[in-house]
Every structure is written in structure tokens, then in C-alpha cells.
Amino acid sequence: LGVQAVGQHVSELSNSFAQMLEMGAVLEDVAGTIHVHPTLGEAFHEASLRALGHAIHI
């Protein structure tokens, strides 16, 4: 699992990125994590679900 992010307010996601990388998370781990609503972290969650073919809002 790796992360590349560019954009306004992307620093809000750095904690989630770092935590997932530190724990050696795989895509299913990210998709199974509960993210606070409403935050940009939800986009991280939704992107993970999309990669697994289970997106809810895209």
C-alpha cells in the first residue's frame, strides 16, 4: 500500500495515511476502517471501496 496525494487540504489526510502505512495495511484494511463524517477521510475510504469494486457513492 502506498499513497500519493495532491490538492487543497490534503494534509488533513496525512494522519490516516501514516497510520495505514505504519500498520502495514492492505486495501481491505482501509476499506474496513470507519472514517469520521464529514471529512476528507471519507474520500480515502470510498476510494478503497472503489478499488475493491464496492463503492457506495461513486
N, CA, C and O atoms as a Maestro MAE file, in Angstrom:
{
 s_m_m2io_version
 :::
 2.0.0
}

f_m_ct {
 s_m_title
 :::
 protein
 m_atom[232] {
  # First column is atom index #
  i_m_mmod_type
  r_m_x_coord
  r_m_y_coord
  r_m_z_coord
  i_m_residue_number
  s_m_chain_name
  s_m_pdb_residue_name
  s_m_pdb_atom_name
  i_m_atomic_number
  :::
  1 25 0.855 -1.170 0.000 1 A "LEU " " N  " 7
  2 3 0.000 0.000 0.000 1 A "LEU " " CA " 6
  3 2 0.893 1.222 0.000 1 A "LEU " " C  " 6
  4 15 1.823 1.307 0.802 1 A "LEU " " O  " 8
  5 25 0.633 2.154 -0.869 2 A "GLY " " N  " 7
  6 3 1.362 3.415 -0.918 2 A "GLY " " CA " 6
  7 2 0.373 4.539 -1.141 2 A "GLY " " C  " 6
  8 15 -0.781 4.303 -1.498 2 A "GLY " " O  " 8
  9 25 0.828 5.756 -0.931 3 A "VAL " " N  " 7
  10 3 -0.074 6.897 -1.022 3 A "VAL " " CA " 6
  11 2 0.595 8.032 -1.774 3 A "VAL " " C  " 6
  12 15 1.754 8.361 -1.521 3 A "VAL " " O  " 8
  13 25 -0.140 8.626 -2.696 4 A "GLN " " N  " 7
  14 3 0.251 9.871 -3.342 4 A "GLN " " CA " 6
  15 2 -0.970 10.772 -3.278 4 A "GLN " " C  " 6
  16 15 -2.071 10.360 -3.645 4 A "GLN " " O  " 8
  17 25 -0.779 11.992 -2.817 5 A "ALA " " N  " 7
  18 3 -1.916 12.902 -2.693 5 A "ALA " " CA " 6
  19 2 -1.482 14.325 -3.003 5 A "ALA " " C  " 6
  20 15 -0.462 14.802 -2.506 5 A "ALA " " O  " 8
  21 25 -2.269 14.991 -3.828 6 A "VAL " " N  " 7
  22 3 -2.010 16.378 -4.190 6 A "VAL " " CA " 6
  23 2 -3.339 17.110 -4.141 6 A "VAL " " C  " 6
  24 15 -4.339 16.614 -4.659 6 A "VAL " " O  " 8
  25 25 -3.360 18.270 -3.530 7 A "GLY " " N  " 7
  26 3 -4.580 19.054 -3.533 7 A "GLY " " CA " 6
  27 2 -4.748 19.860 -2.267 7 A "GLY " " C  " 6
  28 15 -4.004 19.720 -1.297 7 A "GLY " " O  " 8
  29 25 -5.742 20.695 -2.316 8 A "GLN " " N  " 7
  30 3 -6.049 21.563 -1.194 8 A "GLN " " CA " 6
  31 2 -6.523 20.723 -0.005 8 A "GLN " " C  " 6
  32 15 -7.350 19.827 -0.171 8 A "GLN " " O  " 8
  33 25 -6.014 21.005 1.166 9 A "HIS " " N  " 7
  34 3 -6.385 20.349 2.422 9 A "HIS " " CA " 6
  35 2 -5.957 18.883 2.511 9 A "HIS " " C  " 6
  36 15 -6.429 18.159 3.388 9 A "HIS " " O  " 8
  37 25 -5.074 18.435 1.622 10 A "VAL " " N  " 7
  38 3 -4.646 17.037 1.649 10 A "VAL " " CA " 6
  39 2 -3.892 16.694 2.939 10 A "VAL " " C  " 6
  40 15 -3.813 15.527 3.322 10 A "VAL " " O  " 8
  41 25 -3.350 17.696 3.596 11 A "SER " " N  " 7
  42 3 -2.646 17.440 4.855 11 A "SER " " CA " 6
  43 2 -3.588 16.876 5.921 11 A "SER " " C  " 6
  44 15 -3.135 16.234 6.869 11 A "SER " " O  " 8
  45 25 -4.892 17.111 5.772 12 A "GLU " " N  " 7
  46 3 -5.864 16.544 6.705 12 A "GLU " " CA " 6
  47 2 -5.868 15.018 6.659 12 A "GLU " " C  " 6
  48 15 -6.302 14.364 7.608 12 A "GLU " " O  " 8
  49 25 -5.388 14.459 5.562 13 A "LEU " " N  " 7
  50 3 -5.383 13.013 5.392 13 A "LEU " " CA " 6
  51 2 -4.079 12.358 5.826 13 A "LEU " " C  " 6
  52 15 -4.009 11.133 5.926 13 A "LEU " " O  " 8
  53 25 -3.045 13.152 6.084 14 A "SER " " N  " 7
  54 3 -1.723 12.586 6.352 14 A "SER " " CA " 6
  55 2 -1.713 11.655 7.555 14 A "SER " " C  " 6
  56 15 -0.987 10.661 7.547 14 A "SER " " O  " 8
  57 25 -2.490 11.944 8.578 15 A "ASN " " N  " 7
  58 3 -2.536 11.069 9.744 15 A "ASN " " CA " 6
  59 2 -3.085 9.693 9.374 15 A "ASN " " C  " 6
  60 15 -2.539 8.672 9.791 15 A "ASN " " O  " 8
  61 25 -4.146 9.667 8.605 16 A "SER " " N  " 7
  62 3 -4.717 8.384 8.168 16 A "SER " " CA " 6
  63 2 -3.738 7.619 7.299 16 A "SER " " C  " 6
  64 15 -3.571 6.409 7.452 16 A "SER " " O  " 8
  65 25 -3.086 8.337 6.377 17 A "PHE " " N  " 7
  66 3 -2.104 7.690 5.506 17 A "PHE " " CA " 6
  67 2 -0.983 7.068 6.330 17 A "PHE " " C  " 6
  68 15 -0.621 5.909 6.132 17 A "PHE " " O  " 8
  69 25 -0.443 7.849 7.251 18 A "ALA " " N  " 7
  70 3 0.677 7.378 8.072 18 A "ALA " " CA " 6
  71 2 0.277 6.177 8.919 18 A "ALA " " C  " 6
  72 15 1.046 5.224 9.046 18 A "ALA " " O  " 8
  73 25 -0.905 6.216 9.491 19 A "GLN " " N  " 7
  74 3 -1.373 5.110 10.323 19 A "GLN " " CA " 6
  75 2 -1.499 3.828 9.502 19 A "GLN " " C  " 6
  76 15 -1.070 2.762 9.943 19 A "GLN " " O  " 8
  77 25 -2.076 3.927 8.331 20 A "MET " " N  " 7
  78 3 -2.248 2.745 7.486 20 A "MET " " CA " 6
  79 2 -0.902 2.176 7.036 20 A "MET " " C  " 6
  80 15 -0.709 0.960 7.023 20 A "MET " " O  " 8
  81 25 0.016 3.052 6.674 21 A "LEU " " N  " 7
  82 3 1.337 2.587 6.259 21 A "LEU " " CA " 6
  83 2 2.088 1.945 7.417 21 A "LEU " " C  " 6
  84 15 2.736 0.914 7.241 21 A "LEU " " O  " 8
  85 25 2.006 2.546 8.597 22 A "GLU " " N  " 7
  86 3 2.702 2.025 9.778 22 A "GLU " " CA " 6
  87 2 2.194 0.639 10.171 22 A "GLU " " C  " 6
  88 15 2.975 -0.220 10.579 22 A "GLU " " O  " 8
  89 25 0.892 0.425 10.046 23 A "MET " " N  " 7
  90 3 0.336 -0.868 10.444 23 A "MET " " CA " 6
  91 2 0.432 -1.915 9.339 23 A "MET " " C  " 6
  92 15 0.005 -3.056 9.518 23 A "MET " " O  " 8
  93 25 0.998 -1.520 8.188 24 A "GLY " " N  " 7
  94 3 1.143 -2.464 7.085 24 A "GLY " " CA " 6
  95 2 -0.193 -2.846 6.471 24 A "GLY " " C  " 6
  96 15 -0.388 -3.982 6.039 24 A "GLY " " O  " 8
  97 25 -1.105 -1.890 6.437 25 A "ALA " " N  " 7
  98 3 -2.462 -2.147 5.956 25 A "ALA " " CA " 6
  99 2 -2.481 -2.551 4.490 25 A "ALA " " C  " 6
  100 15 -1.659 -2.111 3.686 25 A "ALA " " O  " 8
  101 25 -3.435 -3.391 4.176 26 A "VAL " " N  " 7
  102 3 -3.743 -3.722 2.789 26 A "VAL " " CA " 6
  103 2 -5.065 -3.031 2.455 26 A "VAL " " C  " 6
  104 15 -5.733 -2.492 3.338 26 A "VAL " " O  " 8
  105 25 -5.428 -3.052 1.200 27 A "LEU " " N  " 7
  106 3 -6.612 -2.332 0.736 27 A "LEU " " CA " 6
  107 2 -7.867 -2.705 1.527 27 A "LEU " " C  " 6
  108 15 -8.677 -1.834 1.842 27 A "LEU " " O  " 8
  109 25 -8.035 -3.968 1.844 28 A "GLU " " N  " 7
  110 3 -9.203 -4.408 2.605 28 A "GLU " " CA " 6
  111 2 -9.235 -3.796 4.010 28 A "GLU " " C  " 6
  112 15 -10.309 -3.531 4.548 28 A "GLU " " O  " 8
  113 25 -8.055 -3.573 4.602 29 A "ASP " " N  " 7
  114 3 -7.989 -2.922 5.917 29 A "ASP " " CA " 6
  115 2 -8.501 -1.488 5.842 29 A "ASP " " C  " 6
  116 15 -9.252 -1.039 6.708 29 A "ASP " " O  " 8
  117 25 -8.087 -0.780 4.804 30 A "VAL " " N  " 7
  118 3 -8.522 0.613 4.637 30 A "VAL " " CA " 6
  119 2 -10.030 0.656 4.404 30 A "VAL " " C  " 6
  120 15 -10.732 1.482 4.988 30 A "VAL " " O  " 8
  121 25 -10.519 -0.230 3.556 31 A "ALA " " N  " 7
  122 3 -11.950 -0.267 3.252 31 A "ALA " " CA " 6
  123 2 -12.779 -0.627 4.482 31 A "ALA " " C  " 6
  124 15 -13.931 -0.209 4.594 31 A "ALA " " O  " 8
  125 25 -12.212 -1.391 5.397 32 A "GLY " " N  " 7
  126 3 -12.930 -1.809 6.589 32 A "GLY " " CA " 6
  127 2 -12.819 -0.857 7.762 32 A "GLY " " C  " 6
  128 15 -13.391 -1.110 8.822 32 A "GLY " " O  " 8
  129 25 -12.093 0.233 7.587 33 A "THR " " N  " 7
  130 3 -11.894 1.208 8.652 33 A "THR " " CA " 6
  131 2 -13.036 2.225 8.666 33 A "THR " " C  " 6
  132 15 -13.487 2.672 7.612 33 A "THR " " O  " 8
  133 25 -13.496 2.582 9.851 34 A "ILE " " N  " 7
  134 3 -14.544 3.598 9.980 34 A "ILE " " CA " 6
  135 2 -13.891 4.976 9.952 34 A "ILE " " C  " 6
  136 15 -12.947 5.229 10.701 34 A "ILE " " O  " 8
  137 25 -14.380 5.860 9.103 35 A "HIS " " N  " 7
  138 3 -13.850 7.212 8.970 35 A "HIS " " CA " 6
  139 2 -14.884 8.222 9.460 35 A "HIS " " C  " 6
  140 15 -16.087 8.033 9.280 35 A "HIS " " O  " 8
  141 25 -14.409 9.275 10.069 36 A "VAL " " N  " 7
  142 3 -15.279 10.310 10.618 36 A "VAL " " CA " 6
  143 2 -16.053 11.002 9.497 36 A "VAL " " C  " 6
  144 15 -15.517 11.219 8.410 36 A "VAL " " O  " 8
  145 25 -17.300 11.344 9.758 37 A "HIS " " N  " 7
  146 3 -18.148 12.044 8.785 37 A "HIS " " CA " 6
  147 2 -18.506 13.416 9.346 37 A "HIS " " C  " 6
  148 15 -18.825 13.495 10.533 37 A "HIS " " O  " 8
  149 25 -18.476 14.456 8.607 38 A "PRO " " N  " 7
  150 3 -17.985 14.600 7.241 38 A "PRO " " CA " 6
  151 2 -16.525 15.052 7.234 38 A "PRO " " C  " 6
  152 15 -16.201 16.085 7.821 38 A "PRO " " O  " 8
  153 25 -15.668 14.321 6.601 39 A "THR " " N  " 7
  154 3 -14.257 14.688 6.470 39 A "THR " " CA " 6
  155 2 -13.720 14.203 5.132 39 A "THR " " C  " 6
  156 15 -14.377 13.448 4.415 39 A "THR " " O  " 8
  157 25 -12.524 14.647 4.813 40 A "LEU " " N  " 7
  158 3 -11.867 14.155 3.608 40 A "LEU " " CA " 6
  159 2 -11.491 12.688 3.752 40 A "LEU " " C  " 6
  160 15 -11.315 11.990 2.753 40 A "LEU " " O  " 8
  161 25 -11.368 12.215 4.985 41 A "GLY " " N  " 7
  162 3 -11.050 10.813 5.216 41 A "GLY " " CA " 6
  163 2 -12.061 9.869 4.584 41 A "GLY " " C  " 6
  164 15 -11.734 8.735 4.234 41 A "GLY " " O  " 8
  165 25 -13.269 10.339 4.445 42 A "GLU " " N  " 7
  166 3 -14.292 9.529 3.781 42 A "GLU " " CA " 6
  167 2 -13.923 9.265 2.324 42 A "GLU " " C  " 6
  168 15 -14.256 8.212 1.781 42 A "GLU " " O  " 8
  169 25 -13.245 10.203 1.695 43 A "ALA " " N  " 7
  170 3 -12.807 10.009 0.312 43 A "ALA " " CA " 6
  171 2 -11.775 8.888 0.234 43 A "ALA " " C  " 6
  172 15 -11.781 8.103 -0.714 43 A "ALA " " O  " 8
  173 25 -10.893 8.809 1.224 44 A "PHE " " N  " 7
  174 3 -9.900 7.742 1.324 44 A "PHE " " CA " 6
  175 2 -10.619 6.390 1.426 44 A "PHE " " C  " 6
  176 15 -10.247 5.425 0.759 44 A "PHE " " O  " 8
  177 25 -11.630 6.341 2.251 45 A "HIS " " N  " 7
  178 3 -12.434 5.130 2.433 45 A "HIS " " CA " 6
  179 2 -13.153 4.760 1.141 45 A "HIS " " C  " 6
  180 15 -13.111 3.607 0.713 45 A "HIS " " O  " 8
  181 25 -13.805 5.725 0.525 46 A "GLU " " N  " 7
  182 3 -14.566 5.473 -0.699 46 A "GLU " " CA " 6
  183 2 -13.659 5.025 -1.841 46 A "GLU " " C  " 6
  184 15 -14.033 4.150 -2.623 46 A "GLU " " O  " 8
  185 25 -12.470 5.618 -1.943 47 A "ALA " " N  " 7
  186 3 -11.517 5.205 -2.979 47 A "ALA " " CA " 6
  187 2 -11.082 3.758 -2.769 47 A "ALA " " C  " 6
  188 15 -10.906 3.012 -3.733 47 A "ALA " " O  " 8
  189 25 -10.912 3.368 -1.526 48 A "SER " " N  " 7
  190 3 -10.549 1.981 -1.217 48 A "SER " " CA " 6
  191 2 -11.671 1.028 -1.613 48 A "SER " " C  " 6
  192 15 -11.429 -0.025 -2.204 48 A "SER " " O  " 8
  193 25 -12.893 1.409 -1.281 49 A "LEU " " N  " 7
  194 3 -14.038 0.590 -1.673 49 A "LEU " " CA " 6
  195 2 -14.148 0.487 -3.190 49 A "LEU " " C  " 6
  196 15 -14.449 -0.579 -3.728 49 A "LEU " " O  " 8
  197 25 -13.906 1.591 -3.867 50 A "ARG " " N  " 7
  198 3 -13.983 1.581 -5.336 50 A "ARG " " CA " 6
  199 2 -12.955 0.632 -5.928 50 A "ARG " " C  " 6
  200 15 -13.254 -0.117 -6.858 50 A "ARG " " O  " 8
  201 25 -11.742 0.665 -5.387 51 A "ALA " " N  " 7
  202 3 -10.685 -0.219 -5.879 51 A "ALA " " CA " 6
  203 2 -11.054 -1.694 -5.690 51 A "ALA " " C  " 6
  204 15 -10.600 -2.555 -6.443 51 A "ALA " " O  " 8
  205 25 -11.871 -1.970 -4.694 52 A "LEU " " N  " 7
  206 3 -12.327 -3.340 -4.442 52 A "LEU " " CA " 6
  207 2 -13.634 -3.666 -5.169 52 A "LEU " " C  " 6
  208 15 -14.134 -4.789 -5.091 52 A "LEU " " O  " 8
  209 25 -14.187 -2.666 -5.884 53 A "GLY " " N  " 7
  210 3 -15.432 -2.866 -6.618 53 A "GLY " " CA " 6
  211 2 -16.678 -2.764 -5.760 53 A "GLY " " C  " 6
  212 15 -17.728 -3.294 -6.122 53 A "GLY " " O  " 8
  213 25 -16.569 -2.075 -4.609 54 A "HIS " " N  " 7
  214 3 -17.700 -1.968 -3.685 54 A "HIS " " CA " 6
  215 2 -18.047 -0.525 -3.331 54 A "HIS " " C  " 6
  216 15 -18.554 -0.274 -2.237 54 A "HIS " " O  " 8
  217 25 -17.791 0.417 -4.211 55 A "ALA " " N  " 7
  218 3 -18.031 1.828 -3.905 55 A "ALA " " CA " 6
  219 2 -19.509 2.087 -3.633 55 A "ALA " " C  " 6
  220 15 -20.386 1.507 -4.273 55 A "ALA " " O  " 8
  221 25 -19.763 2.961 -2.680 56 A "ILE " " N  " 7
  222 3 -21.132 3.290 -2.301 56 A "ILE " " CA " 6
  223 2 -21.600 4.569 -2.994 56 A "ILE " " C  " 6
  224 15 -22.727 4.625 -3.485 56 A "ILE " " O  " 8
  225 25 -20.750 5.593 -3.038 57 A "HIS " " N  " 7
  226 3 -21.164 6.912 -3.512 57 A "HIS " " CA " 6
  227 2 -20.586 7.320 -4.863 57 A "HIS " " C  " 6
  228 15 -20.878 8.414 -5.345 57 A "HIS " " O  " 8
  229 25 -19.792 6.487 -5.472 58 A "ILE " " N  " 7
  230 3 -19.177 6.866 -6.756 58 A "ILE " " CA " 6
  231 2 -19.889 6.145 -7.882 58 A "ILE " " C  " 6
  232 15 -19.533 6.318 -9.048 58 A "ILE " " O  " 8
  :::
 }
 m_bond[231] {
  # First column is bond index #
  i_m_from
  i_m_to
  i_m_order
  :::
  1 1 2 1
  2 2 3 1
  3 3 4 2
  4 3 5 1
  5 5 6 1
  6 6 7 1
  7 7 8 2
  8 7 9 1
  9 9 10 1
  10 10 11 1
  11 11 12 2
  12 11 13 1
  13 13 14 1
  14 14 15 1
  15 15 16 2
  16 15 17 1
  17 17 18 1
  18 18 19 1
  19 19 20 2
  20 19 21 1
  21 21 22 1
  22 22 23 1
  23 23 24 2
  24 23 25 1
  25 25 26 1
  26 26 27 1
  27 27 28 2
  28 27 29 1
  29 29 30 1
  30 30 31 1
  31 31 32 2
  32 31 33 1
  33 33 34 1
  34 34 35 1
  35 35 36 2
  36 35 37 1
  37 37 38 1
  38 38 39 1
  39 39 40 2
  40 39 41 1
  41 41 42 1
  42 42 43 1
  43 43 44 2
  44 43 45 1
  45 45 46 1
  46 46 47 1
  47 47 48 2
  48 47 49 1
  49 49 50 1
  50 50 51 1
  51 51 52 2
  52 51 53 1
  53 53 54 1
  54 54 55 1
  55 55 56 2
  56 55 57 1
  57 57 58 1
  58 58 59 1
  59 59 60 2
  60 59 61 1
  61 61 62 1
  62 62 63 1
  63 63 64 2
  64 63 65 1
  65 65 66 1
  66 66 67 1
  67 67 68 2
  68 67 69 1
  69 69 70 1
  70 70 71 1
  71 71 72 2
  72 71 73 1
  73 73 74 1
  74 74 75 1
  75 75 76 2
  76 75 77 1
  77 77 78 1
  78 78 79 1
  79 79 80 2
  80 79 81 1
  81 81 82 1
  82 82 83 1
  83 83 84 2
  84 83 85 1
  85 85 86 1
  86 86 87 1
  87 87 88 2
  88 87 89 1
  89 89 90 1
  90 90 91 1
  91 91 92 2
  92 91 93 1
  93 93 94 1
  94 94 95 1
  95 95 96 2
  96 95 97 1
  97 97 98 1
  98 98 99 1
  99 99 100 2
  100 99 101 1
  101 101 102 1
  102 102 103 1
  103 103 104 2
  104 103 105 1
  105 105 106 1
  106 106 107 1
  107 107 108 2
  108 107 109 1
  109 109 110 1
  110 110 111 1
  111 111 112 2
  112 111 113 1
  113 113 114 1
  114 114 115 1
  115 115 116 2
  116 115 117 1
  117 117 118 1
  118 118 119 1
  119 119 120 2
  120 119 121 1
  121 121 122 1
  122 122 123 1
  123 123 124 2
  124 123 125 1
  125 125 126 1
  126 126 127 1
  127 127 128 2
  128 127 129 1
  129 129 130 1
  130 130 131 1
  131 131 132 2
  132 131 133 1
  133 133 134 1
  134 134 135 1
  135 135 136 2
  136 135 137 1
  137 137 138 1
  138 138 139 1
  139 139 140 2
  140 139 141 1
  141 141 142 1
  142 142 143 1
  143 143 144 2
  144 143 145 1
  145 145 146 1
  146 146 147 1
  147 147 148 2
  148 147 149 1
  149 149 150 1
  150 150 151 1
  151 151 152 2
  152 151 153 1
  153 153 154 1
  154 154 155 1
  155 155 156 2
  156 155 157 1
  157 157 158 1
  158 158 159 1
  159 159 160 2
  160 159 161 1
  161 161 162 1
  162 162 163 1
  163 163 164 2
  164 163 165 1
  165 165 166 1
  166 166 167 1
  167 167 168 2
  168 167 169 1
  169 169 170 1
  170 170 171 1
  171 171 172 2
  172 171 173 1
  173 173 174 1
  174 174 175 1
  175 175 176 2
  176 175 177 1
  177 177 178 1
  178 178 179 1
  179 179 180 2
  180 179 181 1
  181 181 182 1
  182 182 183 1
  183 183 184 2
  184 183 185 1
  185 185 186 1
  186 186 187 1
  187 187 188 2
  188 187 189 1
  189 189 190 1
  190 190 191 1
  191 191 192 2
  192 191 193 1
  193 193 194 1
  194 194 195 1
  195 195 196 2
  196 195 197 1
  197 197 198 1
  198 198 199 1
  199 199 200 2
  200 199 201 1
  201 201 202 1
  202 202 203 1
  203 203 204 2
  204 203 205 1
  205 205 206 1
  206 206 207 1
  207 207 208 2
  208 207 209 1
  209 209 210 1
  210 210 211 1
  211 211 212 2
  212 211 213 1
  213 213 214 1
  214 214 215 1
  215 215 216 2
  216 215 217 1
  217 217 218 1
  218 218 219 1
  219 219 220 2
  220 219 221 1
  221 221 222 1
  222 222 223 1
  223 223 224 2
  224 223 225 1
  225 225 226 1
  226 226 227 1
  227 227 228 2
  228 227 229 1
  229 229 230 1
  230 230 231 1
  231 231 232 2
  :::
 }
}
